[in-house]
Amino acid sequence: MTSNHFGRAIRDRFFLEDGIAFLNHGAYGATPRAVLAAADEWRRRMEAQPARFMQRELPGALRRAAAALGAFVGARGEDLVFVDNATTGVNAVLRSLALGAGDEVSTTTHVYGAVRMPLRHVCAAAGARLVEADVPFPLGSEDEIYSAVAAALTSRTRLLVIDHVTSSTALIFPVARLVALARSRGVRVLIDGAHAPGMLDLDIAALGCDFYVGNCHKWLFAPKGCGFLWAARDGRDRLHPAVISHGYGKGFLAEFDWTGTRDHSAWLAVVAALEFIARFGAAEIRAHNHDLLLRAARLLGDAWGTPAGGPPSMLGSMATIRLPLPQEATQANAVALHARLFERHGVEVPIVPFAGALWARISAQIYNDLDDYRRLAEIALA
Ligand SMILES: Cc1ncc(COP(=O)(O)O)c(C=O)c1O
């Protein structure tokens, strides 16, 4: 299949409502019909004989799904476990840290809001200090991130938490360079790759980090509730899931593969999501999305006379463009504008208050075409 099949032609492979410009794949993804059908099929298999399924079929099926996912993200299946989402994976790592009073954990000012909370929690509980490296925005180059993070690491830093692709500001961080920097200072690294699988060509094992968390329900097209946690061999001894169950003390896979009775269909359907991607080609999807994203960012920047949040080299399938509005950059103003754009104009796009301005964060996915962004550009915003 070729990229001519993207855009309008492919929209009916998804459940997306007609008549809306959906520019927010980044928030929760959008799952193809075929992938949801595969998840349904797993549910039916489970209910045909629940005990047989849970005890005899599930363990092997889960490991096969992990192997398939591992092959896609540059990891061995036995080095990664499924989790419900990036939040759960991050919590597992942070809550397994043995922090002491006076220790420091570093992240950046671009950290995802829901990741900042468990960071605050574990630091407060241990009497440790959370340090947020002040990364400027808009950003001119990767070096600004590197310098900010380098300045934030001290002899007391126990862990660096960095985003692979930031949420509010939609920038690809130079994670390999940041990992090398942290390791040279003896600091362990957790990469929050919530947006990376499917958006970027991943080789997790080559990054040199200690932990990597990713979502499959965003850019990988899996059903919602599908994420993973990868851990380096020597980082696993004290690593436990946020929910402890039968597998406690029996090793990484035993601890994470069973955290209580649940519906595992979203995890198992990751295989169908990978098959969906393979039909078009992962590289073709990435290229289509990146190219459309850059054209859309240019279109909006020209229409509004405002800059994007970073250079094209730091963008994947998402970008932020400053809104040409005098309003204060408050959460209330962002919420009101977001609601107005959808309710009056049928445009779903997140509005982000950041660094004293309001920004529109656009996503580009295979069901989008340039008309979706034209619709946003043509709205009289003031
Ligand atoms: C950078 C980043 N980290 C973590 C998350 C949390 O993802 P989830 O809600 O799937 O746990 C998000 C969600 O958008 C994110 O953008």
The ligand as an ORCA input file, in Angstrom:
! r2SCAN-3c Opt
* xyz 0 1
  C       5.205     12.700     28.010
  C       4.055     11.939     28.585
  N       4.263     11.120     29.632
  C       3.280     10.393     30.167
  C       2.002     10.471     29.681
  C       0.942      9.667     30.331
  O       0.387      8.757     29.467
  P      -0.800      7.844     29.986
  O      -1.924      8.758     30.334
  O      -1.126      6.945     28.860
  O      -0.287      7.139     31.191
  C       1.721     11.312     28.614
  C       0.354     11.429     28.082
  O       0.036     12.187     27.217
  C       2.774     12.061     28.058
  O       2.559     12.890     27.024
*
